[in-house]
Amino acid sequence: GISHSIAFPWYDMSLDLGLQGSYLISDDEGTYPEPGDPDDEYSDFHDGLLSVALNIPANKYITVTPELDWSFPLSSDASDDMQRTNAGRSGKDNFFYGGISISLAF
């Protein structure tokens, strides 16, 4: 993965940008079968993650961070796997999600 943080000139805020990729290695076809061959285990590039987060210091010790992420497949087999594992929710191979975290540092 790679990331970059951009500092804003006000309130010590920063924008964090990130890009990550994963390679899935499985030796168990029961847990991760090859999408085109269920008798073979799956090993290939799997998913990428693009993220953007805004760090907002609330005070000296507390930071509030809203974040938005986009997950997407890195291969056609990964696309098939992600559609299969998301069949109960959306059946899509890429999706957006996000949240807000609050951190305490002292």
C-alpha positions in Angstrom: 0.0 0.0 0.0 0.9 3.6 -0.4 -0.4 6.7 1.4 0.0 10.4 1.5 -1.2 13.0 4.1 -2.0 16.6 3.2 -1.8 19.0 6.0 -4.4 21.8 6.0 -3.4 25.3 7.3 -6.2 25.5 9.8 -7.1 23.7 13.0 -4.3 21.1 12.5 -6.6 19.1 10.1 -5.2 16.7 7.5 -6.5 14.7 4.6 -5.1 11.1 4.4 -5.2 9.3 1.0 -4.4 5.7 0.6 -4.2 2.9 -1.9 -3.7 -0.7 -1.0 -3.7 -4.0 -2.8 -3.8 -7.6 -1.7 -2.8 -11.0 -3.0 -4.7 -14.0 -1.6 -2.9 -17.3 -1.2 -5.0 -20.3 -0.2 -4.1 -24.0 0.0 -7.7 -25.0 0.9 -10.2 -25.4 -1.9 -12.9 -25.8 0.6 -12.4 -22.3 2.1 -11.3 -20.4 -1.0 -12.1 -22.4 -4.2 -11.0 -21.2 -7.6 -14.1 -19.5 -9.1 -13.7 -21.4 -12.4 -12.6 -24.7 -10.8 -14.1 -25.6 -7.4 -11.7 -28.5 -7.0 -8.7 -26.1 -7.0 -7.7 -23.6 -4.4 -7.7 -19.8 -5.1 -4.5 -17.8 -5.3 -4.4 -14.5 -7.2 -4.4 -10.8 -6.8 -7.7 -10.2 -4.9 -8.8 -6.7 -4.0 -7.7 -3.1 -3.9 -8.8 -0.4 -1.5 -8.8 3.3 -2.1 -9.4 5.4 1.0 -9.8 9.0 2.0 -10.0 10.2 5.6 -10.2 13.7 7.2 -8.5 14.0 10.6 -10.2 16.7 12.7 -8.6 17.4 16.1 -11.4 18.1 18.6 -8.9 19.1 21.3 -5.3 18.3 22.4 -6.1 14.6 22.9 -9.1 13.7 20.8 -9.3 13.4 17.0 -12.4 12.7 15.0 -11.9 11.0 11.6 -14.6 10.4 9.0 -13.4 8.0 6.3 -14.7 6.8 2.9 -13.4 3.6 1.3 -13.8 1.9 -2.1 -13.1 -1.8 -2.4 -12.6 -3.3 -5.9 -11.4 -6.5 -7.5 -7.9 -6.8 -9.0 -8.6 -9.8 -11.3 -11.5 -11.5 -12.9 -11.3 -14.4 -10.5 -11.4 -11.9 -7.6 -14.5 -10.3 -9.2 -16.2 -13.7 -9.3 -15.1 -14.4 -5.7 -16.3 -11.0 -4.4 -19.7 -11.4 -6.1 -20.1 -14.8 -4.6 -19.2 -13.7 -1.1 -21.5 -10.7 -1.3 -24.4 -12.5 -2.8 -26.5 -12.1 0.3 -25.9 -8.4 0.5 -25.5 -6.9 -3.0 -23.8 -9.4 -5.2 -21.5 -6.7 -6.4 -17.7 -7.0 -6.8 -17.0 -3.4 -5.7 -18.5 -1.2 -3.1 -18.2 1.9 -1.0 -18.3 2.0 2.7 -17.2 4.4 5.5 -17.4 5.4 9.0 -16.2 7.7 11.7 -13.6 6.9 14.3 -12.7 8.8 17.5 -9.2 8.4 18.8 -7.6 9.4 22.1 -3.9 10.0 22.4 -2.1 11.1 25.5 
